[in-house]
Amino acid sequence: MSDVTSLRTLASLPALDPELFDAPTPEQLRVREPSQHKPRFLMLYGSLRERSYSRLVTFEAARLLQAMGGELRIFDPAGLPLPDSAPESHPKVRELRELAQWSEGMVWTSPERHGAMTGIMKAQIDWIPLALGAVRPTQGKTLAVMQVSGGSQSFNAVNQMRVLGRWMRMLTIPNQSSVAKAFLEFDESGRMKPSSYYDRIVDVMEELFKFTLLTRDVSSYLVDRYSERKESAIELSKRVNQKSI
């Protein structure tokens, strides 16, 4: 068995820059002046159908977040151009990006189509940049993912959105919702009927709200990375710039 006593000092870490090393402590997570404004949520859905079940689920979730005391914006994807087919100054692109910066948490709800999230859902996420200068507009924000299906219950879309949430440096909550045979779950007025599916949406929104309250004042610290502290803002911007791809 190797001797671990030599690991007790920074001197045993020759590859480490001790000036940039920052050992986490409870004190660094203590919020001295908690935010007093309502938690802010951006909600995205992935269908343009007249009776869109992902939109109806989003509306139900929005009502719940509002009842909990949240402030929310629901982005309408109608008119959003395909990624790279229009300039970043396009009004819908600018609206989406401004909302992404404004929010402290997000809800992504997509139908499952051909075993995946829809192109409409992916286009919205693709228009949100990884970085604006050296600032990531999604970094440290909370995220809840939900999906609707026309058939039996599936989790392909939520699983894919979880991967995207990680890539966007978001704090994706553990709970999620998948509504099977969504066309049976809503009445004629578009309201969701009482069911275990509705109960799960309540669970997900409660958890999202709690995680947002818990992390929003320390989100920048939670996602602060040693490797990025070694980079200048210019170097970081170059590395995450998607225009070079």
Order of alpha helices (4+ residues) and beta strands (2+ residues): beta-alpha-beta-alpha-beta-beta-alpha-beta-alpha-beta-beta-alpha-alpha-alpha-alpha
